[in-house]
């Protein structure tokens, strides 16, 4: 069964996102836990959470993923920025724990002037601290495109962060298609090779989710600017091939469009589901 959904807005609450997911024939969704550029959490509406949990269970909405804001940079050398990253992650995890089956996506982020090895060690320490405090929601690291001083654009750097966190922690990796392509991983022409590199560096057992997104820039550009799915450098066929690859069986897929509404996402979900049915049937 293909678990697929889209990125939705929290503006009208959790229940509305679950209802929107069902209305577009999806089975999961992703949302920002707060403003993606930073900011405080919105006040919690426990009635909305309860209604969401009941609706999701009744309608098969699963693997819902909260996405941390972009200004969380756990690898930064600045102590205030490290403290901020830990505070945001702990607050988000506390709320996600109220919705069974949730997972939490965090970008390793940027490190500024911090030496690369130290930035990786800082990120590992921050994630380790958070996961030692809360172990009830799995945390997923997203691969980065490699722009500026970002860490985690190579599978080897993600592996180093994971090694620093520890093998027993509830942590895995989300493969972001456009970021991988920007970092030089040719998902379009060498999917088996890319997944083989992932397996060698990290282990496919730790690949827990995928972002299906297209990209404007060329392979290895280190810049991740999303294109409408099917109109970018990766293309629909290559993205759809991810959904039927045997190494990714039972992995949830989350659609990301640069500018999307429910009509567009419904069309996206329908064509990915049709591809899946044609190749898995």
N, C-alpha and C positions, 0 to 999 in steps of 0.2 A: 504494500500500500504506500502511495506517495504522500508524504506529509509536506504540505506546501502552503505558504501564506505570504503576507505582505507586511510592509512597514506601515503602521497606522498611528494616528494622533490620539493622545490621551485626553484631548480637550473635553470630551463628554464622558470620560470615565472608562473603567475596565469593562463593564457590561456592554457598553456600546461597541467597543472594539471586538468583543466576542461575537456580537450580533452582526457586525459588519463582515467579519470573517466568514460566518455561515452564509451571509447573503451573497458573497462572491464565490462561493463553493470552495473556500479554503478550509484548512484544518489546523492552522497555527497562525501566529502573528508575532511581530516584533514591534517594540515601541521604545522611545527614549524615557528613561526613568525620571528625567527632569529636562529643562532646557539644554539642548546639546552643547551650547556654548557656556554652560554653567548656570548656577542658580539654586535656590532652595527647593526642596521637595514641596509639591502641592499638598495641602492638608488632606489627610486620609479620610475617606468616607467608608466606614466599615460596612454600611448597608450595601454600597456598591460592590465592595470586595466579596461579600457573602453572595450577592446576586450573581456576580461573575462566576464564582466557584460552582454554584449550582447549575448555571447555564452551560458552562464549559463541560462539566461532567455529563450533562444530558445530551449535548450535541457533538461530543467527540472532539472538542477543541483541546489541543495538547501541545506540550513542548513550547509554551509561551515564553518569549525571551525579552527581558528588560535589557536595554542598551545604555551603558554608562555614558555620561557627557564627554565631549572631546577634550575638555580641559583637565581631565584626570591624567596626570603624568607621573606615575609611581616611580619612574627611574630618575627623576630630577634629583640633583644634589642638594637643592635648597630644602632645608628642613620644613619650612612652612608649606611648601608645595607637597612634600611627602605626607605631612600631617593632613593636608586638605584631601589628598587622594584617598588616604585610609578612612577618613571621616565619611566621605561620599560613598565609598564602597560598602562600609559597614551599615550606613543608613539605608542604602538601596537593598542590601541583602536582608535586612530586618523586614522590610516591607515585602520583598519577593517571597519570603518564607510564609507569608499569609496566604499565598496562592499555590497550592500543591502542584508539583510538576514544572515549576518555573525554572529557568536557567538565566544566568547573568553574563552578559557580554561586555568585555573591557578591552580597550586597545592598550598595548604596552606604551604607546605614546612617544613623546619626544624627551630628550635628556639635556637640551641646552648645551652648556659648556662642559658638562660632566664627561669625563673619559668614558668611552664606550663600555669597557669591561665593568667599570664601577656602576654605570647606569643600569646594566643588566643585573648586577648584584643588588642594586637598590630596588629594582622592580620585583625581583624574586623575594626580597625581604618584606616588601609591602604586601604582596599577595599572600605570602606565608603567614604574616601576622593576621590578615583578614580571615584566612581560611582556618587558622587555629582558633579564632574567636567564633566563627560561624561556619558550620560544616553541613548545614541543611539545604543549601542551594548550590548546585554545581556552577562553577565559574568557568567561562570560556575565554581564551585569549584569541584576539583577531590578528591575523597577519597584516602587516603594514605595507604600503607601497614603497617606502624608503625615501620619502621626501624629507629634505632638511636633515634634522638630527634624530629622526625616528629610529627606534629599535624594534626588532621583531619583523623585519621585512624578509629575512631569510629563515628557512626552516631550521638551520643550525642555531640561530639566535633564539628562536622560540624554544628549541630544545634546551638551550642553556638556561633560559628563564625557568622552564619547567623543572629542570634538574635542581635548581636552587630552591624551588618551592618544596620539593619532596615528592616521592612516588605515591604516598598514601593520601595525598590531598585530593579533594573532589574538584579536579581541574582538567580541562581538555582544551581543544583548539577548534575554532571556527575558521574554515577556509573561505576567505573573501576572494571571489573570482577576479574582480577588477584590480584589487590590490596585488594579487599574485601576478597577474599579467604585467602590471606596472613594474613589479620587482624583477621581471625577466623570466617568469615561469610560463611557458607557452602552453596554456590549457587548450588552445585552439588546434594546434598541430601535434601535440605530444602529451595528451592527457595521461596515458599510462606511465610515461616517463616522469611526469610531475608527481603523480601519486606514488611512484616508486621512490622518488627522492624524499617525499614526505615520510614514507614508511621507514626508510633507512635512517633519517634524522630523528624522527619523533615516534613513529609507530602509528599505523592506521587505526589501531584500537583507541587512540586519543583524538581522532578526528570526529567531532560530535555534531557538527552542523556546517551548513554552507550558505553563503550569500550568493544568490544568482543576480549578478549585475554586469552591465556592459560598460565599455570604457572608450573614451574619445582618443586617448593618446596611444602611441605605438608601444610595442613590446619593449620592456626595459626602460621606459621613460622616467620611472620613479615618481610620476605624477598621476594621481587617481582622480580623474574628472569623469563622472558617470555620463554615459550616453543612454538613450532609450534602448531597452532590451531588443536586440536584433538589428540595431542601427549603428553599433559600435565596432571596434576592432575584433572583439571576440565572436560576436554573432550568436543568433539563437541556437543554431544546430550544435555548436560547441558547448554552450551552456546547458542545453537539454541533455547532451550526452552525459553530463555529470549525474543527472537524476536516475539514470539506468545503469550506471557503472556498478559492477558487483561489489567493489570495495566500499561503496557508499550506501549499501542497502540499509534501510531503516534510519538513515540520517535525515533530519528535517531540513527543508530548504526555505529560505526567506528571500523574497523578491525585493529589490531596491531599484526604483526608478528615479531619475533626477527631478521630474515633476510629474506627479501621478495623482489620479483620483481613483475612486472605487471602480469606475467603468474601465479604466485602463488596467487596473490590477485584475479585474474579473476576466478580461480578455487574455492577460498574461497567464493566469492560472489555468484557463481553459486550454491554451495551446501547449503548455507544459504537460498537463494531464493527458491530452490527446497523444503527445509524443510518447509519454510513459506507457500508455495503454497499447500503442502500436508496437513498441519495442519490448515490452514485458509480457504482452498477452500471448 
